[in-house]
Every structure is written in structure tokens, then in C-alpha cells.
Amino acid sequence: MRKTCYNIYPEGYYPKMKYWNTILKMAIAREDTEAAVRATKKLQYFVNRQVERDYLEQQADSQLAIQKDEGET
């Protein structure tokens, strides 16, 4: 069974995104291309995870609304 990201990251992936964005800014300031590429990949990973989390949350909310409309809750 796959654990949900809600338990692991209750605030979503925004703290991770902020961290890697800061690392990216520092790498650019140092003109460190290798570090900038790594930070960009990490940032993109967490952005994609947040998009997935938002989508799943929206789907769950929609399913809950459907059940409420049908009187199943």
C-alpha cells in the first residue's frame, strides 16, 4: 500500500520547493552551472509532486461532493 503524501508532507511540497529555489538562486549567483542544473532538477521534481498532490486532492474533494449529493455520507 502506498503511503499518502499528506502524512509525510502536511504542508505539501512547498517547503522543499522553497529550499531548492534558494539553492538554485545561490548557484546562479556563484555561476555554478552544475549546482544550478542539480537544483533545477530537484525543484522540478518537487513542483511535479505538488501538482500531482493538488490533482489528487481535487479528485478526492470531487468524490466527496458527489457522495454528499447522493446522500452517502
C-alpha positions as CSV (number, residue, x, y, z in Angstrom):
1,M,0.0,0.0,0.0
2,R,1.4,3.4,-1.0
3,K,1.6,6.0,1.8
4,T,-0.1,9.3,1.0
5,C,1.9,12.4,0.8
6,Y,-0.5,14.1,3.2
7,N,1.0,12.4,6.2
8,I,4.6,12.8,5.1
9,Y,4.3,16.5,3.9
10,P,1.3,18.0,5.7
11,E,2.2,21.5,4.2
12,G,2.6,20.0,0.7
13,Y,5.9,20.2,-1.1
14,Y,6.2,24.0,-0.9
15,P,8.9,23.9,1.8
16,K,11.0,21.6,-0.4
17,M,10.3,23.9,-3.4
18,K,11.4,27.0,-1.5
19,Y,14.5,25.2,-0.3
20,W,15.6,24.2,-3.8
21,N,14.7,27.5,-5.2
22,T,17.0,29.2,-2.7
23,I,19.8,26.7,-3.7
24,L,19.2,27.5,-7.3
25,K,19.5,31.2,-6.7
26,M,22.7,30.7,-4.8
27,A,24.1,28.5,-7.6
28,I,23.3,31.2,-10.2
29,A,24.9,33.9,-8.1
30,R,28.0,31.8,-7.9
31,E,27.8,31.0,-11.6
32,D,28.0,27.3,-10.7
33,T,26.3,25.6,-13.6
34,E,26.5,22.1,-12.2
35,A,24.8,23.1,-9.0
36,A,22.2,25.1,-10.9
37,V,21.3,22.1,-13.0
38,R,21.0,19.8,-10.0
39,A,18.9,22.4,-8.1
40,T,16.7,22.8,-11.2
41,K,16.1,19.1,-11.4
42,K,15.2,18.8,-7.8
43,L,12.9,21.9,-8.0
44,Q,11.1,20.4,-11.0
45,Y,10.7,17.1,-9.2
46,F,9.0,18.7,-6.2
47,V,6.9,21.0,-8.4
48,N,5.6,17.9,-10.2
49,R,4.9,16.2,-6.9
50,Q,2.9,19.2,-5.7
51,V,0.9,19.3,-9.0
52,E,0.1,15.6,-8.5
53,R,-0.8,16.2,-4.9
54,D,-3.1,19.1,-5.8
55,Y,-4.8,16.9,-8.5
56,L,-5.4,14.0,-6.1
57,E,-6.7,16.4,-3.5
58,Q,-9.1,17.9,-6.1
59,Q,-10.3,14.4,-7.1
60,A,-10.9,13.4,-3.5
61,D,-12.9,16.6,-2.9
62,S,-14.9,16.0,-6.1
63,Q,-15.7,12.4,-5.0
64,L,-16.7,13.6,-1.6
65,A,-19.0,16.2,-3.1
66,I,-20.6,13.5,-5.3
67,Q,-21.2,11.3,-2.3
68,K,-22.7,14.1,-0.4
69,D,-25.0,14.9,-3.2
70,E,-26.1,11.3,-3.4
71,G,-26.6,11.2,0.4
72,E,-23.9,8.6,1.0
73,T,-22.1,10.5,3.8
